[in-house]
Amino acid sequence: MSDVIWGQVARVIDGDTFDVNVTHYHKANAYQYNNVERIRIAGGNAPEMGSLAGIRAKAQLESKIGGQNVKLIVKGRDSYQRLVCDVALA
């Protein structure tokens, strides 16, 4: 079973990365999490922010999840220490 956390999206970084204020944890989680975590969407690969496509991807993600409560199914951490997660609106 994967760890599950819930929280509110605090800031969108780019088209596939955002910060979340963690508010709830599943009681069976194997790991502990910080109050604020940087999330990378599992399977996501948005254009870089230096391009027009990257700016559009960020705006699109902001319009979908900005300020929303989300459920995060944790797959692991990447080399930048971001949580790699499946993301759903809570």
Helices and strands as residue ranges (DSSP letters): E 4-14, E 17-25, E 36-41, H 52-65, E 69-77, E 83-89
